Amino acid sequence: MISFKILKKSKRSRARLGLLETPNGVVQTPCFVPVATQAVVKAMSSEEVKQTKSQMLIANTFHLHIRPGERFVKSAGGLHKFMNWSGGLMTDSGGFQVFSLGFGKDLGVTKLAKTDGKSKVSVGQQPKLLKITDDGVLFTSYVNGDELFLGPRESIKIQEDLGADIILAFDECPPPHASQAYIKESMAKTHTWAKLCLDVHKTKQALYGIVQGGRYKNLRLSSARYIAKLPFDGFAIGGEFGADKKVMSQMLGWVNQELPSSKPRHLLGIGYEKDFPLVIKAGVDTFDCIVPTHYARHGMAFTSQGRLDLNRLSFLKDKNPLDKKCGCFVCQSGYKRGYITHLLRAKEITPLRLLTFHNLYYFNTVIENYRKMIENGKI
């Protein structure tokens, strides 16, 4: 199980400083959670990820079910031993893949897509490559083409076998282009599945319920109130929040005013640097995103001076470190922008590791500073 202790609440916002104690380590919150989709942060060893000041990771239930299969992970002693990770660990439920492999793939959009106010998904409509039912979702494996069914019972069983500290209830992550009627119907499924997840959950792993409701205030409030009344150990906030950051901040405020303040809150899939103050001031404790690792693999470095595209030829003559203010080993041990640019242009693997390490260290340092700001009453 987990325990959560709030050390300080801000008088200026909903921000709070806390300690989330898991069976595999204590997490200082607010905390950025790197994504380890297939039980690995891409291009990194678990020891290296730890050195970036990362405290907790989130792995992907759907992808690990397909490959290698939860039975192999369980026989290895669970995810922590399987991936040699000594910190906190979460697994999602597979609900995001309902969107990403469904309407997200059909429409070519992410959950942060801008909409023109016109619905492209209505009640009764199904994605091309999967089927959503009242009991769960029928997927097609991208490895061998086999059909596989994932519902609340299946998701919880897989996550129990994987053995993470925190597991999530199975939900449907609806597309941003869905009509209000579709979102309402989808939310009802998520609520039904939430209760079923609680009923079938048998281990001591912490189980989080997920709030949905799309961009609609009435639905967000309805979902938050419903999920808040259920005996979950913590809460996750899923779905889309519109393309406007101000709207996202308002929506998080709507949800968090309804959730019990004594339990941890996790925001799913949001994590650009510009999101940090909005998310933290709204009262979110942990949040995950692929941004620092994804951008690193595309030659991008996040720095105190802004984002750098190291693919550009102009950086080849640059003898500066990625960031003079950064304390990571990449910046402190002599690796220069010009060298990393050369490696990228030569299609080497090493720069992906160097940039991933730097980006994670930078993100975690920024969040570390926000924790200090809460402690000092500045936000």
C-alpha positions in Angstrom: 0.0 0.0 0.0 0.9 3.7 0.0 0.6 6.5 2.4 0.4 10.2 1.6 1.3 13.1 3.8 0.8 16.7 3.0 3.7 18.8 4.5 2.5 22.2 3.4 -0.4 23.8 1.6 0.1 27.0 -0.3 -1.9 30.1 0.8 -1.6 31.5 -2.7 -3.0 28.5 -4.8 -4.0 24.9 -4.5 -0.3 23.8 -4.6 0.9 21.5 -1.9 4.1 19.9 -0.8 3.9 16.2 0.1 5.5 12.8 0.7 4.1 9.8 -1.1 5.4 6.7 0.5 5.4 3.5 -1.6 6.8 0.0 -0.8 9.8 0.9 -3.0 10.6 4.4 -1.9 9.4 7.8 -0.8 8.4 10.3 -3.5 8.6 14.0 -2.8 5.7 15.8 -4.4 5.0 17.6 -6.7 6.8 15.1 -8.9 7.4 14.6 -12.6 7.0 10.9 -13.5 9.0 9.7 -16.6 7.3 7.2 -18.9 8.8 3.7 -19.1 6.3 2.3 -21.6 7.9 -1.2 -22.1 9.6 -1.3 -18.7 12.4 1.0 -19.8 12.9 4.7 -20.3 14.1 4.6 -23.9 17.9 4.8 -24.4 18.5 4.6 -20.6 19.4 2.0 -18.0 17.4 2.1 -14.8 20.6 3.2 -12.9 21.0 6.2 -15.2 17.3 7.2 -14.8 17.8 7.2 -11.0 20.8 9.5 -11.5 18.5 12.0 -13.2 16.7 12.5 -9.9 13.7 10.6 -11.1 11.7 9.2 -8.2 8.9 7.2 -9.9 8.1 5.8 -13.3 5.0 4.8 -15.1 4.9 1.7 -17.3 2.3 0.6 -19.9 -0.1 -2.2 -19.1 -1.3 -2.8 -22.7 2.1 -2.9 -24.3 3.6 -5.1 -21.6 0.6 -7.5 -21.9 1.4 -7.9 -25.6 5.1 -8.2 -25.1 6.6 -10.0 -23.2 3.4 -10.8 -21.3 2.7 -10.3 -17.6 3.4 -14.0 -16.8 7.0 -13.5 -17.7 7.3 -10.3 -15.6 5.6 -12.0 -12.7 8.0 -15.0 -12.9 10.9 -12.6 -12.8 9.7 -11.2 -9.5 7.6 -8.3 -10.7 8.3 -5.2 -12.6 10.8 -3.7 -10.1 13.1 -6.8 -10.3 12.4 -7.3 -14.0 13.6 -3.8 -15.0 16.0 -3.4 -12.0 14.2 -0.3 -10.8 14.4 0.6 -7.1 12.0 3.5 -6.9 8.3 4.0 -7.0 6.4 2.5 -10.0 3.0 3.0 -11.5 1.2 1.1 -14.3 -1.6 2.7 -16.4 -4.7 0.6 -17.2 -4.6 0.5 -20.9 -7.4 3.0 -21.2 -5.3 5.5 -23.1 -4.7 2.9 -25.8 -8.5 2.9 -26.4 -7.9 6.4 -27.7 -4.5 6.3 -29.2 -5.1 3.0 -31.2 -8.8 4.0 -31.8 -10.2 7.4 -32.7 -6.8 9.1 -32.2 -5.3 6.9 -34.9 -8.4 7.3 -37.1 -8.3 11.1 -36.9 -4.6 11.5 -36.7 -4.8 13.5 -33.5 -3.4 13.6 -29.9 -5.6 14.2 -26.9 -4.4 17.8 -26.9 -5.7 18.4 -30.4 -7.4 21.7 -31.1 -11.0 21.4 -32.1 -13.2 23.7 -34.2 -16.2 23.0 -32.0 -17.6 20.5 -34.5 -18.0 16.9 -33.4 -16.3 14.2 -35.5 -17.3 11.4 -33.1 -20.9 10.8 -32.1 -22.7 8.3 -30.0 -22.6 4.7 -31.4 -19.6 5.4 -33.6 -16.7 2.9 -33.4 -13.0 3.3 -34.2 -11.8 1.3 -37.2 -9.3 -0.9 -35.5 -11.0 -1.7 -32.2 -14.4 -2.2 -30.7 -15.6 -0.6 -27.5 -18.4 -2.4 -25.6 -20.0 -2.1 -22.2 -17.7 -4.8 -20.9 -14.4 -3.6 -22.3 -12.5 -3.2 -25.5 -11.5 -5.6 -28.3 -8.1 -4.8 -29.6 -5.9 -6.2 -32.4 -2.4 -7.0 -31.4 0.2 -4.9 -33.4 2.7 -7.8 -33.0 0.8 -10.8 -34.5 -2.6 -9.5 -35.4 -4.4 -11.6 -32.7 -7.6 -10.2 -31.2 -7.3 -9.4 -27.5 -9.9 -8.2 -25.1 -9.2 -5.8 -22.3 -11.8 -4.8 -19.7 -11.7 -3.8 -16.0 -11.2 -7.4 -14.8 -8.5 -8.2 -17.3 -6.7 -4.9 -16.8 -6.6 -5.3 -13.0 -5.4 -8.9 -13.2 -2.6 -7.9 -15.6 -1.5 -5.0 -13.4 -1.5 -7.2 -10.3 0.8 -9.7 -12.1 3.1 -6.8 -13.2 3.3 -5.8 -9.6 3.8 -2.0 -9.6 3.2 0.0 -6.4 0.3 2.0 -7.9 -2.2 0.7 -10.5 -5.0 2.5 -12.3 -8.6 1.6 -12.9 -9.5 0.7 -16.5 -11.2 3.6 -18.3 -12.0 4.9 -21.8 -10.0 7.9 -22.7 -12.3 9.7 -25.2 -11.2 11.7 -28.2 -11.2 15.6 -28.0 -13.4 15.7 -31.1 -16.2 13.7 -29.5 -19.7 15.1 -28.9 -20.9 15.9 -25.4 -23.3 13.0 -25.7 -20.5 10.6 -26.6 -18.3 11.9 -23.7 -21.3 11.4 -21.3 -21.8 7.8 -22.4 -18.1 7.1 -22.3 -17.9 8.6 -18.8 -20.7 6.3 -17.7 -18.7 3.3 -18.8 -15.6 4.6 -17.0 -17.7 4.9 -13.8 -19.1 1.4 -14.1 -15.7 0.0 -14.8 -14.2 1.9 -11.8 -16.5 0.1 -9.4 -15.8 -3.3 -11.0 -12.0 -2.6 -10.7 -12.5 -2.1 -7.0 -14.5 -5.3 -6.7 -11.9 -7.5 -8.4 -8.8 -5.9 -7.0 -7.2 -8.4 -4.6 -3.6 -7.3 -3.9 -2.1 -4.6 -1.6 -1.2 -2.4 -4.5 -2.6 1.1 -4.3 -5.5 1.5 -6.8 -6.3 4.9 -8.3 -9.7 5.9 -9.8 -9.7 8.0 -13.0 -11.7 11.1 -13.6 -13.0 11.7 -17.1 -15.5 14.1 -18.6 -13.7 15.8 -21.5 -13.7 19.6 -21.8 -17.2 19.9 -20.4 -17.4 21.4 -16.9 -20.7 19.7 -15.9 -19.3 16.3 -16.9 -15.9 16.9 -15.2 -17.6 17.8 -12.0 -20.0 14.9 -12.3 -17.1 12.5 -12.8 -14.9 13.9 -10.1 -17.8 13.7 -7.5 -18.6 10.1 -8.5 -15.0 8.8 -8.4 -14.3 10.8 -5.2 -17.0 8.9 -3.3 -15.4 5.5 -4.2 -12.8 4.0 -1.8 -9.7 4.5 -4.1 -6.2 5.0 -2.6 -5.7 8.0 -4.9 -7.0 9.6 -8.1 -5.8 10.2 -11.6 -7.2 12.8 -14.0 -7.4 11.7 -17.6 -8.7 12.7 -21.0 -8.3 16.0 -22.8 -8.2 19.5 -21.4 -8.5 21.6 -24.5 -5.7 23.3 -26.3 -5.8 26.5 -24.2 -3.6 26.4 -21.1 -5.9 28.7 -19.2 -8.8 26.4 -19.8 -6.7 23.4 -18.7 -5.9 25.2 -15.4 -9.6 25.9 -14.8 -10.6 22.3 -15.6 -8.0 21.0 -13.1 -9.4 23.4 -10.6 -12.9 22.1 -11.1 -11.7 18.5 -10.6 -9.4 19.0 -7.6 -12.0 21.0 -5.6 -14.1 17.8 -5.6 -11.4 15.3 -4.9 -10.4 14.5 -1.3 -7.5 16.7 -0.3 -6.0 13.9 1.8 -5.3 11.6 -1.1 -2.7 11.9 -3.9 -3.7 13.2 -7.4 -2.0 12.2 -10.6 -2.4 13.9 -13.9 -2.1 11.6 -16.9 -0.1 12.6 -20.0 0.6 16.3 -19.4 4.1 17.6 -18.9 5.5 20.4 -21.0 7.6 22.8 -19.0 5.1 25.6 -19.5 2.5 23.3 -17.9 4.4 22.9 -14.7 3.2 26.0 -12.8 -0.4 25.6 -14.0 -0.5 21.9 -13.0 1.2 22.4 -9.6 -0.9 25.5 -8.7 -4.0 23.5 -9.5 -3.1 21.0 -6.8 -1.7 18.1 -8.8 0.8 15.9 -6.9 2.3 13.8 -9.7 2.1 13.9 -13.4 3.6 11.9 -16.3 4.6 12.8 -19.9 6.8 11.6 -22.7 8.0 15.1 -23.6 11.6 15.1 -22.2 12.4 11.6 -23.5 10.5 11.9 -26.8 12.1 15.2 -27.7 15.6 13.9 -26.7 15.3 11.2 -29.3 14.5 13.8 -31.9 17.6 15.8 -31.1 16.0 18.4 -28.8 17.5 19.7 -25.5 15.5 21.6 -22.9 17.6 24.3 -21.2 17.3 27.4 -19.0 17.7 29.4 -22.2 14.9 27.6 -24.1 14.7 24.5 -26.3 17.6 23.7 -28.6 17.4 21.8 -31.8 20.8 20.1 -32.0 20.0 18.7 -35.5 20.8 22.2 -36.9 24.1 22.5 -38.6 24.8 25.9 -36.9 25.4 24.0 -33.6 28.3 22.0 -35.1 30.8 24.9 -34.2 29.2 25.5 -30.7 31.7 24.7 -28.0 29.3 25.3 -25.1 27.6 22.6 -22.9 23.9 22.1 -23.4 23.2 24.3 -20.5 25.9 26.1 -18.4 23.5 26.2 -15.4 22.7 22.4 -15.5 24.4 20.1 -13.0 23.9 16.8 -15.0 26.9 14.8 -16.0 26.4 15.6 -19.7 26.8 19.3 -19.0 29.5 19.0 -16.4 31.8 16.4 -17.9 32.8 18.1 -21.1 30.2 17.1 -23.7 29.7 20.0 -26.1 26.8 21.0 -28.3 28.9 20.6 -31.4 29.9 17.0 -30.5 26.3 16.0 -29.9 25.2 17.7 -33.2 27.9 15.7 -35.0 26.7 12.4 -33.4 23.1 13.2 -34.3 24.0 13.9 -37.9 26.1 10.7 -38.0 23.0 8.7 -36.9 24.8 7.5 -33.8 22.9 6.1 -30.7 24.9 7.8 -28.0 23.4 11.3 -28.4 20.0 9.9 -27.7 21.2 8.7 -24.3 23.0 12.0 -23.6 20.0 14.1 -24.5 17.6 11.9 -22.6 19.7 12.0 -19.5 20.0 15.8 -19.7 16.3 16.4 -20.4 15.2 14.3 -17.5 17.7 15.9 -15.1 16.6 19.3 -16.3 12.9 18.6 -15.8 13.4 17.1 -12.4 15.5 20.1 -11.3 12.8 22.5 -12.5 10.2 20.5 -10.4 12.7 20.5 -7.5 12.7 24.3 -7.6 8.9 24.4 -7.6 8.9 22.3 -4.5 11.2 24.9 -2.9 8.9 27.7 -4.0 5.9 26.0 -2.3 8.0 25.6 0.8 9.0 29.2 0.8 5.4 30.4 0.1 6.1 31.8 -3.3 3.4 30.0 -5.3 
